[in-house]
Amino acid sequence: MKRDWFKKIVVLMLIWIVAIVPVCSAETLDTQKETRANLKFVEMKYEHIDYKEIEGMLDKLKEIDESEEEEIYRWNEEFFNLYYKINTMIQISKLKYQLYNDQSHYFEEYLYSVDLLGKMKSAYLEVFEDETDSTKGLSSDMSKYYELNIERSKLIDEYTSKQSNVAIDVEGKKMKLVDIIEDGSLDDKSFAKLYNEWYDTYNHEVGEILLKLVKIDNQLVKIKGCKTYAEYAYSGYSRDYTPEDTKVFIANVKKYVPEIFKKLYMSNMAADYILQKYTYKDQNELLKNIEENLISHYDQLKKAYDYMVKYELFDIETRSNKETGGFTTYFEEYLEPFMVLNYQKKYETALTFIHEFGHFYAYYQIGANEGGLDLDETYSQTMELLAMPYYGSIFKDEKFSNAAKVFTIESLLGAIIQGCLYEEFLNEIYQNPNITVDEMNELYGRLAKDYGLSVD
């Protein structure tokens, strides 16, 4: 086939396939409602897609004559439908593993699908490599880029799983963090001893993974032609400000915030102690309580909540074979969010549900476009502030309500400090990739003191 005509569309298509830009990102609640899948997560089936399907499509492209414009656009649509289908398979396999990390075959399928998507992009570029200067020389770099990203994905998942999987030997018995927390026979001193031993082990293992990630990221920086990782990362976040602007912001945070935060921190320790006693019978009681005392006051929130419950787009049960913490993901193909919580403390489940429902509502209303990294927490943190006047009804007890307010305010202020601290910490590490784990810990402790934090 003659491919001169393709030069007119290759740049646009190349931008589309290389940049991971969300589809449907500008859709509103009303337009999404017409196309939302109305699917439960258990009904979202994982499909193993063979690379031969991609090869077949690329072979078909080579046979299309430049004059067959309708065929070209039809092929283009089919190709990108397959591209987004693979991306959906990545999401499904990853979430299934996160929910049940003893099902390792889903993790293997997740890595396979990530690799497949990278091969698809590289193969697409190879079709045009000899035909247009705009893509010449990109294919080998792209191959390396996706090889590194696959390795990076493996390391990130290994890093994430450490909190659940790291175990220490206690008198011949292996104990994970959840075992230590749930062991009712431990007094405070014994608990602190075991926790510190576990944390030392955890800290070293995740520290080594972080150093591997830094080395991979610095290679990605070179491939993308950036001078520093900060430059590379800022461009990926589509920020309209520079690392130098951030330094000014950090200086102001250090000047004004630490004193306020220190006062709140002491109050928060007492709040945590009080909230340890907060409980509820089961997740149905928790959901009903939050729905009746907060969500039902707002029609738009109620629509999103009812959809979430109707299609079971959440898993907030505490399990040992599940990724710890809380997050909400979004399936672009189905226009559906999914919330995950896994906490030992019931008050953390309750408060984090409110936070994560802010993400769920954002995805439900506007799709994947929350506004980029700097605005991603806007809906979730606003939901926390919106909920605070209702804490008395939600927690059913004034002492719990007041403690939850302290916890929320301290958390929100702490997020500002954490963002600034991590910015400085990561900049130092990426500029000094041969740093050791012990040196990283020392660096973190030194920076933390600048924010009024005490780190042992």
VMD Tcl script that draws the C-alpha trace (Angstrom):
set ca {
  {0.00 0.00 0.00}
  {1.08 3.58 -0.59}
  {1.32 5.47 2.70}
  {1.99 9.08 1.59}
  {-1.58 9.98 2.44}
  {-1.07 8.67 5.96}
  {1.46 11.38 6.68}
  {-1.48 13.75 7.01}
  {-3.00 11.79 9.89}
  {-0.06 9.99 11.49}
  {0.97 12.89 13.74}
  {-2.54 13.25 15.12}
  {-2.87 9.49 15.61}
  {0.59 9.29 17.14}
  {-0.26 11.93 19.71}
  {-3.46 10.07 20.47}
  {-1.84 6.70 21.07}
  {1.29 7.91 22.90}
  {-0.49 10.29 25.24}
  {-2.76 8.46 27.66}
  {-5.63 10.93 27.41}
  {-8.95 9.93 29.01}
  {-11.89 9.54 26.69}
  {-15.23 10.95 27.79}
  {-13.37 13.32 30.11}
  {-15.59 16.27 29.25}
  {-18.89 14.44 29.62}
  {-21.33 15.66 32.23}
  {-23.54 13.62 34.50}
  {-26.49 13.90 32.10}
  {-24.61 12.79 28.97}
  {-22.79 9.99 30.77}
  {-26.08 8.66 32.12}
  {-27.12 7.75 28.59}
  {-24.04 5.61 27.96}
  {-23.11 4.34 31.45}
  {-22.80 0.57 31.40}
  {-25.04 -0.24 34.42}
  {-22.68 -3.09 35.26}
  {-21.60 -4.64 38.53}
  {-17.85 -5.15 38.83}
  {-18.36 -8.92 39.04}
  {-19.98 -8.68 35.60}
  {-16.91 -6.99 34.08}
  {-15.14 -9.95 32.53}
  {-11.41 -10.12 31.97}
  {-10.42 -11.25 28.48}
  {-6.94 -12.44 27.54}
  {-6.17 -10.68 24.25}
  {-3.61 -12.33 22.00}
  {-0.97 -10.25 20.22}
  {-1.96 -11.99 16.98}
  {-5.12 -9.85 16.99}
  {-2.95 -6.72 16.87}
  {-0.72 -8.18 14.17}
  {-3.79 -8.99 12.10}
  {-5.02 -5.42 12.30}
  {-1.62 -4.00 11.32}
  {-1.41 -6.40 8.38}
  {-4.87 -5.25 7.31}
  {-3.70 -1.62 7.41}
  {-0.83 -2.37 5.01}
  {-3.33 -3.67 2.46}
  {-5.52 -0.56 2.45}
  {-4.99 1.77 -0.50}
  {-4.50 5.49 0.21}
  {-7.62 6.34 -1.78}
  {-9.90 4.31 0.52}
  {-10.50 7.04 3.07}
  {-13.56 5.40 4.62}
  {-11.62 2.18 5.10}
  {-8.76 4.11 6.69}
  {-11.04 5.78 9.21}
  {-12.89 2.52 9.86}
  {-9.57 0.81 10.57}
  {-8.53 3.70 12.79}
  {-11.70 3.36 14.87}
  {-11.29 -0.41 15.22}
  {-7.64 -0.04 16.17}
  {-8.32 2.42 18.98}
  {-11.31 0.44 20.19}
  {-8.89 -2.45 20.68}
  {-6.41 -0.11 22.34}
  {-8.96 1.02 24.93}
  {-10.20 -2.52 25.38}
  {-6.70 -3.62 26.37}
  {-6.51 -0.66 28.74}
  {-9.77 -1.84 30.33}
  {-8.35 -5.34 30.72}
  {-5.38 -3.80 32.55}
  {-7.78 -2.10 34.98}
  {-9.95 -5.18 35.54}
  {-7.05 -7.59 36.16}
  {-5.30 -5.14 38.48}
  {-8.40 -4.45 40.57}
  {-9.24 -8.14 40.85}
  {-5.75 -8.76 42.20}
  {-5.96 -5.79 44.57}
  {-9.21 -7.15 45.99}
  {-7.90 -10.71 46.33}
  {-4.10 -10.72 46.25}
  {-4.00 -14.48 46.75}
  {-5.28 -14.77 43.15}
  {-1.86 -14.29 41.59}
  {-3.03 -15.20 38.09}
  {-4.75 -11.82 37.85}
  {-1.49 -10.09 38.67}
  {0.20 -12.09 35.91}
  {-2.57 -11.08 33.49}
  {-2.20 -7.47 34.57}
  {1.51 -7.51 33.70}
  {0.75 -9.33 30.45}
  {-1.80 -6.69 29.42}
  {0.56 -3.81 30.30}
  {3.23 -5.48 28.15}
  {0.71 -6.03 25.35}
  {-0.28 -2.37 25.29}
  {3.37 -1.35 25.06}
  {3.96 -3.76 22.18}
  {0.87 -2.42 20.44}
  {2.17 1.14 20.58}
  {5.65 0.16 19.42}
  {4.28 -1.93 16.55}
  {2.09 0.96 15.44}
  {5.10 3.27 15.29}
  {7.11 0.74 13.30}
  {4.48 0.82 10.55}
  {5.27 4.49 9.94}
  {8.92 4.61 10.97}
  {10.26 4.60 7.42}
  {7.48 6.73 5.96}
  {7.63 9.99 7.88}
  {10.31 12.02 9.59}
  {7.95 12.76 12.47}
  {8.32 9.22 13.83}
  {11.81 8.24 12.66}
  {13.96 6.86 15.41}
  {11.09 6.77 17.90}
  {10.38 3.07 17.73}
  {13.52 1.81 19.51}
  {13.17 4.49 22.17}
  {9.50 3.67 22.57}
  {10.31 -0.01 22.97}
  {12.80 0.82 25.69}
  {10.33 3.28 27.23}
  {7.64 0.62 27.57}
  {10.08 -2.04 28.77}
  {11.06 0.33 31.55}
  {7.43 1.13 32.32}
  {6.59 -2.56 32.60}
  {9.47 -3.01 35.02}
  {8.26 0.10 36.83}
  {4.71 -1.30 37.11}
  {6.06 -4.50 38.65}
  {8.07 -2.54 41.21}
  {5.15 -0.27 42.11}
  {2.91 -3.28 42.71}
  {5.63 -4.95 44.74}
  {6.01 -1.73 46.75}
  {2.24 -1.50 47.32}
  {1.93 -5.12 48.43}
  {4.70 -4.86 51.02}
  {2.44 -3.37 53.69}
  {0.25 -6.47 53.51}
  {2.96 -9.05 52.88}
  {6.00 -8.10 54.96}
  {6.32 -10.45 57.94}
  {8.70 -10.72 60.89}
  {9.73 -13.84 62.78}
  {8.34 -13.93 66.33}
  {9.41 -17.04 68.24}
  {9.32 -19.14 65.07}
  {6.02 -17.67 63.90}
  {5.64 -15.29 60.95}
  {3.60 -12.20 61.83}
  {2.34 -9.64 59.33}
  {1.18 -6.16 60.31}
  {-2.44 -7.28 60.48}
  {-1.46 -10.11 62.85}
  {0.31 -7.68 65.16}
  {-2.63 -5.24 65.16}
  {-5.21 -7.96 65.82}
  {-3.24 -9.75 68.57}
  {-5.27 -8.87 71.65}
  {-2.75 -10.49 74.00}
  {-0.12 -7.77 73.43}
  {0.32 -5.01 75.99}
  {1.37 -1.53 74.81}
  {5.08 -2.19 75.29}
  {5.02 -5.53 73.44}
  {2.92 -4.04 70.65}
  {5.35 -1.13 70.20}
  {8.32 -3.52 70.13}
  {6.79 -5.75 67.47}
  {5.49 -2.85 65.42}
  {8.90 -1.13 65.39}
  {10.57 -4.40 64.37}
  {8.03 -4.86 61.60}
  {8.41 -1.27 60.44}
  {12.22 -1.50 60.30}
  {11.88 -4.52 58.02}
  {9.19 -2.84 55.92}
  {11.17 0.41 55.67}
  {14.27 -1.33 54.35}
  {12.38 -3.44 51.79}
  {10.31 -0.58 50.32}
  {13.35 1.71 50.45}
  {15.28 -0.65 48.17}
  {12.33 -0.75 45.76}
  {12.15 3.07 45.73}
  {15.82 3.28 44.78}
  {15.21 0.91 41.86}
  {12.28 3.09 40.77}
  {14.48 6.20 40.86}
  {17.01 4.59 38.53}
  {14.26 3.57 36.10}
  {12.66 7.02 36.21}
  {15.97 8.72 35.48}
  {16.30 6.56 32.36}
  {12.79 7.62 31.30}
  {13.85 11.24 31.77}
  {16.69 10.78 29.28}
  {14.46 9.05 26.73}
  {12.00 11.95 26.91}
  {14.80 14.50 26.52}
  {14.26 16.24 29.86}
  {17.00 17.62 32.09}
  {15.57 16.58 35.45}
  {12.88 14.27 36.79}
  {11.02 17.32 38.09}
  {10.83 18.74 34.55}
  {9.66 15.35 33.25}
  {7.04 14.96 35.98}
  {5.71 18.51 35.78}
  {5.15 18.17 32.03}
  {3.23 14.96 32.66}
  {1.03 16.72 35.20}
  {0.31 19.54 32.69}
  {1.24 22.11 35.32}
  {1.20 25.79 34.40}
  {3.85 26.57 37.03}
  {7.50 25.56 37.42}
  {9.58 23.80 40.07}
  {10.92 27.26 40.96}
  {7.36 28.44 41.67}
  {6.90 25.42 43.91}
  {9.98 26.36 45.92}
  {8.36 29.73 46.73}
  {5.18 27.97 47.86}
  {7.17 25.54 50.02}
  {9.00 28.42 51.69}
  {5.68 30.02 52.65}
  {4.32 26.74 53.97}
  {7.40 26.28 56.15}
  {6.98 29.82 57.47}
  {3.31 29.69 58.46}
  {1.97 26.13 58.73}
  {4.20 24.11 61.14}
  {3.20 25.98 64.31}
  {-0.51 25.47 63.60}
  {0.05 21.85 62.67}
  {2.02 21.08 65.85}
  {-0.88 22.28 68.01}
  {-3.31 20.18 66.00}
  {-1.02 17.16 66.08}
  {-1.18 16.86 69.86}
  {-4.97 17.21 69.77}
  {-5.11 14.57 67.05}
  {-3.29 12.02 69.20}
  {-6.07 12.37 71.77}
  {-8.67 12.21 68.98}
  {-7.19 8.96 67.68}
  {-7.37 7.44 71.17}
  {-11.05 8.44 71.51}
  {-11.98 7.22 68.02}
  {-10.47 3.77 68.67}
  {-13.67 3.05 70.59}
  {-15.97 4.02 67.73}
  {-17.67 0.99 66.19}
  {-20.60 -0.19 64.09}
  {-22.18 -3.59 63.58}
  {-21.34 -4.13 59.89}
  {-20.79 -2.26 56.66}
  {-24.52 -2.06 55.96}
  {-25.03 -0.13 59.18}
  {-22.16 2.21 58.29}
  {-23.46 2.85 54.77}
  {-27.01 3.44 55.98}
  {-25.77 5.86 58.63}
  {-23.71 7.96 56.17}
  {-26.44 7.85 53.54}
  {-29.20 8.99 55.91}
  {-27.21 11.64 57.76}
  {-25.13 13.13 54.92}
  {-25.73 11.96 51.38}
  {-29.53 12.13 51.41}
  {-29.33 15.92 51.96}
  {-27.94 16.41 48.43}
  {-29.81 15.12 45.36}
  {-26.75 14.78 43.12}
  {-24.79 12.91 45.79}
  {-27.78 10.63 46.34}
  {-27.93 9.72 42.64}
  {-24.26 8.72 42.64}
  {-24.62 6.83 45.93}
  {-27.71 4.91 44.77}
  {-25.90 3.92 41.57}
  {-22.87 2.75 43.59}
  {-25.02 0.60 45.88}
  {-27.29 -0.74 43.12}
  {-24.35 -1.97 41.04}
  {-22.13 -2.92 44.00}
  {-19.31 -0.65 42.87}
  {-17.46 -0.77 46.17}
  {-15.60 -3.14 48.48}
  {-15.07 -1.75 51.99}
  {-14.76 -5.08 53.82}
  {-11.60 -5.55 55.93}
  {-9.63 -8.58 54.67}
  {-6.04 -9.77 55.03}
  {-5.82 -10.85 51.35}
  {-6.69 -7.38 50.06}
  {-4.61 -4.29 49.35}
  {-4.55 -2.03 52.40}
  {-5.67 1.61 52.41}
  {-8.30 3.33 50.31}
  {-8.66 4.35 46.65}
  {-11.22 4.83 43.91}
  {-10.59 3.79 40.33}
  {-12.54 4.52 37.15}
  {-13.44 2.28 34.20}
  {-13.58 4.59 31.20}
  {-15.10 1.97 28.92}
  {-18.06 1.54 31.29}
  {-18.11 5.10 32.74}
  {-18.19 3.57 36.21}
  {-16.09 4.22 39.33}
  {-15.21 1.61 41.95}
  {-14.27 2.30 45.58}
  {-11.92 0.16 47.70}
  {-11.29 0.48 51.45}
  {-9.31 -1.87 53.71}
  {-8.63 -0.54 57.21}
  {-8.33 -2.18 60.60}
  {-9.73 0.80 62.53}
  {-13.44 1.35 61.99}
  {-13.24 5.11 62.29}
  {-10.68 5.13 59.47}
  {-13.13 3.18 57.31}
  {-15.92 5.65 58.09}
  {-13.89 8.81 57.49}
  {-12.10 7.44 54.44}
  {-15.42 6.34 52.94}
  {-16.51 9.99 53.05}
  {-13.23 11.05 51.40}
  {-13.34 8.35 48.72}
  {-17.01 8.98 48.00}
  {-15.88 12.45 46.92}
  {-13.72 10.75 44.27}
  {-16.57 8.39 43.36}
  {-18.94 11.33 42.90}
  {-16.39 13.21 40.76}
  {-15.93 10.21 38.47}
  {-19.69 9.67 38.32}
  {-20.34 13.28 37.36}
  {-17.42 14.29 35.13}
  {-15.60 11.08 34.26}
  {-11.83 10.80 34.47}
  {-11.17 14.52 34.27}
  {-10.83 15.74 37.87}
  {-8.34 18.35 36.68}
  {-4.94 16.69 37.00}
  {-2.81 15.77 40.00}
  {-3.07 19.19 41.66}
  {-6.88 19.11 41.57}
  {-7.52 15.38 41.99}
  {-8.23 15.76 45.72}
  {-10.61 18.73 45.35}
  {-13.83 16.69 45.37}
  {-12.65 14.28 48.07}
  {-11.38 16.93 50.48}
  {-14.43 19.10 49.84}
  {-16.58 16.09 50.72}
  {-14.77 15.86 54.06}
  {-15.48 19.54 54.78}
  {-19.07 19.15 53.62}
  {-19.52 16.21 56.00}
  {-18.13 17.89 59.12}
  {-21.40 19.64 60.16}
  {-23.08 16.20 60.03}
  {-20.49 14.38 62.17}
  {-22.77 14.60 65.23}
  {-25.44 12.57 63.44}
  {-22.98 10.21 61.74}
  {-20.95 9.33 64.83}
  {-23.92 9.47 67.25}
  {-21.75 10.79 70.09}
  {-20.37 14.27 70.74}
  {-16.95 13.05 71.83}
  {-16.61 10.96 68.64}
  {-17.88 13.85 66.53}
  {-15.42 16.36 68.00}
  {-12.56 13.90 67.70}
  {-13.46 13.22 64.05}
  {-13.41 16.96 63.31}
  {-9.93 17.30 64.80}
  {-8.79 14.25 62.83}
  {-10.19 15.68 59.57}
  {-8.69 19.17 59.98}
  {-5.31 17.74 60.97}
  {-5.44 15.40 57.97}
  {-6.23 18.20 55.52}
  {-3.49 20.45 56.89}
  {-1.12 17.50 57.00}
  {-1.74 16.90 53.29}
  {-0.27 20.32 52.51}
  {2.82 19.60 54.61}
  {3.13 16.11 53.17}
  {3.01 17.41 49.59}
  {5.76 19.93 50.27}
  {7.89 17.47 52.22}
  {7.64 14.80 49.51}
  {8.48 17.36 46.82}
  {11.74 18.23 48.56}
  {12.50 14.63 49.49}
  {12.01 13.25 45.99}
  {13.96 16.07 44.34}
  {16.95 15.23 46.54}
  {16.71 11.51 45.79}
  {16.39 11.89 42.04}
  {19.38 14.20 41.99}
  {21.37 11.69 44.08}
  {20.31 8.25 42.72}
  {23.19 6.42 44.49}
  {21.83 7.33 47.92}
  {21.31 4.41 50.35}
  {18.18 3.53 52.33}
  {19.83 4.69 55.57}
  {20.78 7.98 53.92}
  {17.22 8.37 52.63}
  {15.86 7.90 56.14}
  {18.30 10.47 57.46}
  {17.32 12.91 54.71}
  {13.61 12.44 55.41}
  {14.13 13.02 59.13}
  {16.10 16.18 58.48}
  {13.48 17.60 56.10}
  {10.64 16.60 58.43}
  {12.10 18.74 61.21}
  {11.85 21.77 58.91}
  {8.06 21.25 59.01}
  {7.93 20.77 62.75}
  {7.57 17.00 62.48}
  {9.34 14.52 64.73}
  {10.55 11.38 62.95}
  {12.30 8.56 64.83}
}
mol new
graphics top color blue
foreach p $ca { graphics top sphere $p radius 0.5 }
foreach p [lrange $ca 0 end-1] q [lrange $ca 1 end] { graphics top cylinder $p $q radius 0.2 }
display resetview
